[in-house]
């Protein structure tokens, strides 16, 4: 796994642990709600991760884009499927999504081992 991906996972894990150590009920409930949302249901986890990726692109949250892109890859999406997801995010969000799309494609290249 590329260094950038390892750093992303490490930072996310460390900060989540620190946040949850505060033992704040609202934060714990929100984190749990987030985890529950992406579980299998009427929609598959795979479909929900695609929805999360589109929403993250439209909302222009690079950390969220990275997380959902990684999860989509873990769920087995092909590059062709991911580019269709990207196209939905771009159409919904407009041209302001393009910089986030660039970073998403760079990360995809790293995930696939096609980029240093």
C-alpha positions as CSV (number, residue, x, y, z in Angstrom):
1,X,0.0,0.0,0.0
2,X,1.3,3.4,-0.9
3,X,2.7,5.7,1.9
4,X,-0.2,8.2,1.4
5,X,-2.8,5.5,1.9
6,X,-1.0,4.2,5.0
7,X,-0.8,7.7,6.4
8,X,-4.5,8.3,5.7
9,X,-5.6,5.1,7.5
10,X,-3.2,5.7,10.4
11,X,-4.3,9.3,11.0
12,X,-8.0,8.4,10.7
13,X,-7.6,5.5,13.2
14,X,-5.6,7.6,15.7
15,X,-8.0,10.6,15.6
16,X,-11.1,8.4,15.8
17,X,-9.6,6.7,18.9
18,X,-8.9,10.1,20.5
19,X,-12.3,11.4,19.7
20,X,-14.1,8.4,21.1
21,X,-11.9,8.4,24.2
22,X,-13.7,11.6,25.2
23,X,-16.7,9.4,25.8
24,X,-19.2,12.0,24.5
25,X,-22.6,10.4,24.0
26,X,-23.6,12.5,21.0
27,X,-20.3,11.8,19.2
28,X,-20.5,8.1,20.0
29,X,-24.1,7.9,18.7
30,X,-23.2,9.7,15.5
31,X,-20.2,7.5,14.8
32,X,-22.5,4.4,15.4
33,X,-25.2,5.9,13.2
34,X,-22.6,6.4,10.4
35,X,-21.4,2.8,10.8
36,X,-24.9,1.4,10.8
37,X,-25.9,3.4,7.7
38,X,-23.4,1.5,5.4
39,X,-24.4,-2.0,6.5
40,X,-26.3,-4.3,4.2
41,X,-30.0,-3.6,3.9
42,X,-32.4,-3.0,1.1
43,X,-29.3,-1.5,-0.6
44,X,-26.1,-3.4,-0.6
45,X,-23.0,-2.0,1.2
46,X,-21.5,-1.7,-2.3
47,X,-24.4,0.6,-3.5
48,X,-24.2,2.6,-0.3
49,X,-20.5,3.2,-0.7
50,X,-21.2,4.5,-4.3
51,X,-23.8,6.8,-2.9
52,X,-21.3,8.0,-0.2
53,X,-18.7,8.7,-2.9
54,X,-21.1,10.7,-5.0
55,X,-22.2,12.7,-2.0
56,X,-18.6,13.3,-0.9
57,X,-17.7,14.6,-4.3
58,X,-20.7,16.9,-4.4
59,X,-19.9,18.2,-0.9
60,X,-16.3,18.5,-1.8
61,X,-14.9,16.7,1.2
62,X,-11.5,15.1,0.1
63,X,-11.2,13.0,3.3
64,X,-14.7,11.6,2.6
65,X,-14.0,11.1,-1.0
66,X,-10.8,9.2,-0.1
67,X,-12.6,7.0,2.5
68,X,-15.5,6.1,0.2
69,X,-13.2,5.5,-2.8
70,X,-11.1,3.1,-0.7
71,X,-14.3,1.4,0.4
72,X,-15.6,1.2,-3.1
73,X,-12.4,-0.5,-4.2
74,X,-12.7,-2.9,-1.2
75,X,-16.2,-3.7,-2.4
76,X,-14.8,-4.6,-5.8
77,X,-15.8,-1.8,-8.1
78,X,-14.0,-1.7,-11.4
79,X,-12.4,1.4,-12.8
80,X,-15.3,1.6,-15.3
81,X,-17.8,1.5,-12.5
82,X,-15.9,4.1,-10.5
83,X,-15.7,6.5,-13.5
84,X,-19.5,6.2,-13.8
85,X,-19.8,7.1,-10.1
86,X,-17.4,10.0,-10.7
87,X,-19.6,11.2,-13.7
88,X,-22.7,11.3,-11.5
89,X,-20.8,13.3,-8.9
90,X,-19.6,15.7,-11.5
91,X,-23.0,16.2,-13.2
92,X,-24.7,16.8,-9.8
93,X,-22.0,19.0,-8.3
94,X,-20.8,20.8,-11.4
95,X,-17.4,22.0,-12.5
96,X,-16.4,22.9,-8.9
97,X,-16.1,19.1,-8.3
98,X,-13.2,18.8,-10.9
99,X,-10.3,19.4,-8.5
100,X,-11.8,16.8,-6.1
101,X,-12.2,14.4,-9.1
102,X,-8.5,14.9,-9.9
103,X,-7.5,14.0,-6.4
104,X,-9.8,11.0,-6.5
105,X,-8.3,9.7,-9.7
106,X,-4.8,10.2,-8.3
107,X,-5.8,8.2,-5.2
108,X,-7.4,5.5,-7.4
109,X,-4.1,5.2,-9.2
110,X,-2.3,4.7,-5.9
111,X,-4.9,2.1,-4.8
112,X,-4.5,0.2,-8.0
113,X,-0.7,0.4,-7.7
114,X,-0.3,2.4,-10.9
115,X,1.2,5.4,-9.2
116,X,4.1,5.8,-6.8
